[in-house]
Amino acid sequence: QVQLVESGGGSVEPGGSLRLSCAASGYSVVRPCMAWFRQAPGKERERIATISGGGDDIEYTDSVKGRFTISLDKAKVMVFLQMNSLKPEDTAMYYCAASDYVYCATYEYWGQGIQVTVSS
């Protein structure tokens, strides 16, 4: 049974930084695609960053490009999201997701989510 556990959320002032981590356990896929989504109150969940299992295919949604960086620890099946220059509009519940495949297409596994709040 695959489990994803996020950590690293919290509250920060605008312009600050946070680093989210997501650890996967129970995985049979050696190097799965992993991703970060977020959902703000009253809004739909949006995919903000994806990384293929080999780390060679990375994509970001426009609103986070240049500020957020997704990365992998391939040995441990962990994914990270370094978030810099945070804005109030980044406030949301952040979710880690993972696929059964090396390249990102569908996401079969989800973490429980972790809150990120950006406020002065």
C-alpha positions as CSV (number, residue, x, y, z in Angstrom):
1,Q,0.0,0.0,0.0
2,V,1.5,3.3,-1.1
3,Q,1.5,6.1,1.3
4,L,2.6,9.7,0.8
5,V,3.4,11.9,3.8
6,E,4.0,15.7,3.4
7,S,6.0,17.9,5.8
8,G,7.4,21.4,5.9
9,G,4.3,23.6,5.6
10,G,3.5,26.5,7.9
11,S,3.1,30.2,8.0
12,V,5.5,32.7,6.5
13,E,5.5,36.4,5.6
14,P,5.3,37.6,2.0
15,G,8.7,37.2,0.3
16,G,9.7,34.4,2.6
17,S,10.6,30.8,1.8
18,L,9.4,27.3,2.7
19,R,10.5,23.8,1.7
20,L,7.9,21.1,1.4
21,S,8.9,17.4,1.5
22,C,7.0,14.3,0.5
23,A,8.1,10.8,1.4
24,A,6.6,7.8,-0.3
25,S,6.5,4.3,1.1
26,G,5.2,1.0,-0.1
27,Y,6.1,1.8,-3.7
28,S,6.6,-0.9,-6.3
29,V,7.5,1.6,-9.1
30,V,11.2,2.3,-8.9
31,R,11.2,5.9,-10.1
32,P,7.6,7.2,-10.3
33,C,6.5,10.6,-11.6
34,M,5.7,12.9,-8.7
35,A,4.0,16.2,-8.5
36,W,2.7,19.0,-6.2
37,F,-0.8,20.3,-6.4
38,R,-2.5,23.0,-4.3
39,Q,-6.0,24.1,-3.5
40,A,-7.0,27.5,-2.1
41,P,-10.3,28.1,-0.4
42,G,-13.1,28.4,-2.9
43,K,-10.9,27.4,-5.8
44,E,-10.2,24.2,-7.8
45,R,-7.2,22.1,-7.1
46,E,-4.3,23.1,-9.5
47,R,-1.2,21.2,-10.5
48,I,1.8,23.4,-9.9
49,A,4.8,21.3,-10.5
50,T,5.7,17.9,-11.9
51,I,8.9,15.9,-12.2
52,S,9.4,12.6,-14.0
53,G,10.9,9.6,-12.2
54,G,14.3,10.2,-13.8
55,G,14.2,13.9,-13.0
56,D,14.6,14.8,-16.7
57,D,11.1,16.2,-17.4
58,I,10.0,19.1,-15.1
59,E,7.1,21.4,-15.6
60,Y,5.6,24.3,-13.6
61,T,2.5,26.2,-13.8
62,D,3.1,29.8,-14.9
63,S,2.2,31.4,-11.5
64,V,5.1,29.7,-9.8
65,K,7.8,29.6,-12.5
66,G,11.0,31.2,-11.3
67,R,10.0,31.0,-7.7
68,F,9.3,27.3,-7.0
69,T,11.7,24.4,-7.6
70,I,10.7,20.8,-7.6
71,S,13.3,18.1,-7.0
72,L,13.7,14.4,-6.3
73,D,15.7,12.2,-4.0
74,K,15.6,9.2,-6.2
75,A,17.1,6.8,-3.7
76,K,14.4,7.5,-1.1
77,V,11.4,8.2,-3.5
78,M,11.0,11.6,-2.0
79,V,10.0,14.8,-3.7
80,F,10.6,18.4,-2.5
81,L,9.2,21.8,-3.4
82,Q,11.4,24.7,-2.6
83,M,9.2,27.8,-2.5
84,N,10.8,31.2,-2.6
85,S,9.4,34.8,-2.9
86,L,6.1,33.6,-1.5
87,K,3.0,35.7,-2.1
88,P,-0.3,35.8,-0.2
89,E,-1.9,34.2,-3.3
90,D,0.3,31.1,-2.7
91,T,-1.8,30.4,0.5
92,A,-3.4,27.0,0.0
93,M,-3.4,23.4,1.0
94,Y,-0.5,21.7,-0.8
95,Y,-0.8,18.0,-1.9
96,C,1.9,15.6,-3.0
97,A,0.8,13.2,-5.7
98,A,2.5,10.2,-7.3
99,S,2.0,8.1,-10.4
100,D,2.3,4.4,-11.2
101,Y,4.5,5.5,-14.2
102,V,7.8,7.1,-14.7
103,Y,6.4,9.9,-16.8
104,C,3.6,12.1,-15.5
105,A,0.2,11.2,-16.9
106,T,-2.1,10.1,-14.1
107,Y,-1.8,10.3,-10.3
108,E,-2.9,7.3,-8.4
109,Y,-1.6,8.3,-5.0
110,W,-2.1,11.3,-2.9
111,G,-0.9,12.7,0.4
112,Q,-3.2,14.2,3.0
113,G,-2.1,17.7,2.3
114,I,-0.3,20.3,4.3
115,Q,-1.2,24.0,4.8
116,V,0.9,26.9,3.6
117,T,-0.1,30.3,4.7
118,V,1.5,33.5,3.4
119,S,0.5,36.5,5.4
120,S,2.0,39.6,7.1
